[in-house]
Amino acid sequence: MFNNLFCENDGPFYRRFILLLAATFLFSIAYGQQETVTGLVSSEKENYPLPGVNVKVKNSDASAVTDANGKFSIRANNGDVLVFSHTGYISTEYQVSAMPAQIKLTEDITSLAEVVIQVPYGSSLKTSFTGSATTVRSTELEGRPRASFQESLQGNVAGLQGVTGTGQPGASPNVRIRGVGSFSAASSPLYVVDGIPIVDGATTVLAFSSNTLAGINSNDIESVTVLKDASATSIYGSRAANGVILITTKSGAAGRTKITATGQQGYSQIALTDKNKPLSTAEMSELLIEGVINSETGALASINTAEAAYAYLIEQGLKPDINTDWYDVITQKGNFQQYDVSASGGTDKTTFYAGGGYYKQEAVTKGQGYERMTARMRMKNTASERLSFNIGMAPAYQKLNTIGNAGAGANPIRSLNRLVPWVAPYNPDGSYSGILYNPELLRNENKYDTRLYSILGDAGAELKIWKGISAESKVSIDMNYTDDYRYWSSLWIDGAGANGRGANYNTTIVNWNVTNLLKYREQFNDFGLEAVLGQEAQKITTKRVSTQADNYAAQGLYSLSSASTPFVAWSDFSESSLASYFLNTSLNYKQKYYLNLTGRRDGSSRFGANVRYGNFGSVGIAWNMHEEDFMKNLSFINELKLRSSYGVNGNQGFENYGVLGAYSTGGVYAGSPAYVISQMQNDNLTWEKNKPFDIGFDVSVLDNRLSATFDYYKRTTTDLLMSAPISYTNGVGSLNQNIGSIENSGIELTINSQNIKSGDSKGFNWSTSFNISTMKNVIKKLNGVENMLSGNFNREIGGDFYEFYLVGWAGVEPETGQGLWYTDETRSATTTVYTEAAPFNQGSALPDFFGGLTNTFDYKNFSLSFMLYFNVGNKVYDSWGTYNSSDGSGGIGDYAAIARVDYENRWRQPGDRALSPKIVYAGTQTGLSSQSSTRFLYDGTYVRLRDVTLSYTIPDNRFLSKAQVYFRANNLFTYVKDDLLRSDPETYVGGVLNQNIPNPRQLLLGVNINF
């Protein structure tokens, strides 16, 4: 039978049997070719292994997940396609061909659905966030040659104005979020580091430019989140009126230990080296010869030749054989160096991060500099599925050598601008010359030494109580101790009468903070609820001690014990407390519609007994339009979210005891000590109240290659804190009150684009980030008056807080060379007599708009990025211009130098259309220090090449995870619109140029190594 069966070649059964046998054979061959594919998945940026990456065989159910070391193993056939996906990264496909596979995943920071941002007391997906916030990531902070991360926010955050008015290394910049929110209380944002509200700004007595935040190493920061509107900030209540900046430092992750080492070396020099170089003796002599001839006073009236004028100047003390280049004497190329090392890693139970850094920068002026050492540790332990602990500690040490600015005799910039070239710092025998404030004597004999010791520590625990419910507690301390020392040599004018004077100032600030949270999160089918109920308490104590002593035994002895005569000793102590309760809730429907409600009640010791507690809150809404059915056909739109918020928050940044009545003990009555009223009590003194409104949208299109964020904001601040004048019949002439209101409004636009995106990670890629912000500031109400004059500013209803109020400079009379001023604001008449001219409004120190443009290019192992920062439409005023443009009025005095801008643009003969008046020796028509006017008011518009980085990544090797070398430049080029502006246009928010150390240009080489 079998024989017949197999012999029936034409039978249907035989053909079916042969086909089945062949299929089984082929399947066996195919199955036999399937192998185990192994490999490693790591991040493109840092080349660190990535745990938890999903690995899937395309068009198959086979899948796997990478382990803690980024390794995976999966069964696949040769030629199969593996798909790798992970939250926060762009999915990547790989065709199985060779093993093991080496996969690199690139971060995806454009998709709203996957972007996690830091928010108060936690984190949130950006899709569910109803507020306005901008996150600056570690890549935009690391390795920058700046002492403080605050400086790196400039140009990277829409709505944030960050300006540095001095080139003193380690100085605190001005940071303003959405305008100027106060008259006399704090205008800076609240800084929160890993959940700890910290003390910011200068804590020292002598070093006005010190900055506690410079003690935070930028290389230890994971992200900085800038919170701008009510929905984002109002949970911080009475401290949130000026915005909130959340600093999240780095932490460890389970997996192998990652070690990173970085090093940089370079130098700093004045950014605008071509501005206002001092005149030589020959150039100054040329001016003064003209000045003598132009003079019509006394004996000078008869001198009408250059020879006679020159002879007269030599008789008066001009030394033509001395030509001191004060630029060379005072300025320098300052060395810069920075080194950092960190390690992070851990297990499923315990993770850690540890980092240390050293930073040193010399200023562009000799004798000034900054040095810092930092350490940071963070550890988290998961004790059980429900309980975890975390602890962090960050000690820091800062050292500053700094001096005063403005008109202080010790200010080297004052000497640079005003010392004439025919005086020298040294006599021929090497001793110091008799210059009143000799900058070389200052540098070599005096001491200006400031040390800051700080520690930021916290310990916390989290307990998962039940499904969706958890409790968290944290206690933290932010402690700063500063030690200021100043020594005036007996050779220095301020110490000569005392035979040397030493001063020691010690400040201790201790900031305690305790936070307890109860959190709930649950999604009920289409409805979701998140809630945070919290309690917080903060106490800040400040103690200052000062001692001074005179009469030092010898040069070179600096401690106070080396002086024989105690001069003065004093101390003070103050404290403030804040007790708070808050609730933040967020509801959503189908994760398309979001409603956020926040409420907080704060009690502050700084305010009156009748109004010590205040209530704050906000409401925010968001709509993810791209989730709607009617948007599905618009495939080019990936995400579109509309959002808006309104709320009330406060400002308590005022004096600790500004509410109390006070007496001073400095009075004398009938020959006996007496108490004198120094401050009146006001039990109704309370918070400034800020009421911000915001509406905006976030959109992403074209496969997330183009995204944009737009915001319109208006915030009105009322009950402004100010010391207002009252009748002296009360015993004092002022009283701390809540008066007036101010409004800030503007628009913000941020655009991110991937202009060229290569499918190959080594191909050519080009991305752009752009942001622009406008800002309008209006005073809405004052204390029963229409305007208030403050220095060179006019604060009037309907006007700008920083509106300059000056006499108007009308230029130079072409026939006579005399200076002209407008008589009034109509600008219809001029006068040659300064006292006949009336001041009037001249423009604002606040810009019309500002922003940044960053471009990044990558090709193979090379990367080039640069950032342009622009600031347009503001005015800046040189408050010392009247001294530096003396027009010959100072004669040949040591401090009678004339600015180069006047040398190049002066009037010389009838008919000249000059910008600066004629030089008149010892003249009084112009050149007097009292003649403030718009002659020294400039257009502050500038564009600066802020950051340039060219890097090369060394190809992977068996010894290093990643190695990179790079060149970096800071402030490489600056375009200044106003050619007459004689200094750097970047200054503090108030727009006043105050003879500060110039901002530096920095060039450096660096290397990053990852193990």
ABEGO torsion letter per residue (X at the ends): XAAAAAABAABAAAAAAAAAAAAAAAAAAAAAABBBBBEBBBBAAAGBBBBGBBBBBBGBABBBBBBAAGBBBBBBBBGBBBBBBBBGBBBBBBBBABOBBBBBBBBBAABAAABBBBBBGEBBBAAABABBBBBBBAAAABGBBBABAAAAABGABBGBBBBBABABBGBBBBBBBGEBABAABBABBBBBBGGBBBBBEBABAABAABBAAAABBAAABABBBBBABAAAAAAAEAAAAAEBBBBBBBBBBBEBBBBBBBBBBBBBBBABAABGBBBBAAAAAAAAAAAAAABABEAAAABABAAAAAAAAAAAGBBAABBBBAAAAABBBBBBBBBBBBBBEEBAABBBBBBBBBBBBBBABBGBBBBBBBBBBBBBBBABAABBBBBBBBBBBBBBBBBBBEABAABAAAAAAABBAABBABBAAGBBBABABBAAAAAAABBBBBBBBBBBBBBBBBBBABBGBBBBBBBBBBBBBBBBBBBBBAABAAAAAAGEBBBBBBBBBBBBBBBBBBBBBBBBEABBBBBBBBBBBBBBBBBBBBBBBBGBABBGBABAAABABBABBBBBBBBBBBBBBBBBBBBBBGGABBBBBBBBBBBBAABBAAAABBBBBBBBBBBBAAABAAAAABAABABBBBBBBBBBBBBABBBAAAABBBBBAABBBGGBBBBBBABBBBAABBBBBBBBBBBBBBBBBGGGABBBBBBBBBBBBBGBBBBBBBBAAAGBABBBBBBEBBBBBEBBBBBBBBABBBABAABBBBBBBBBBBBBBBBBABBBGBABBBBEABBBBBGBBAABBBBBBBAEBBAAAGBBBBBABAAGABBBABAAABBBBBAEBABBABBEBBBBBBBBEABBBBBBBBBBBGBBBBBAAAAAABAGGAAEABAAABBBAAAAAABBABBGBBBABBBBBBGBAABGBAABBBAAABBBABBBBBABBBBBBBBBBBAABABBBBBBBBBGABBBBABAABABBABBBAAGBBAGBBBBBBBBBBBBBBBX
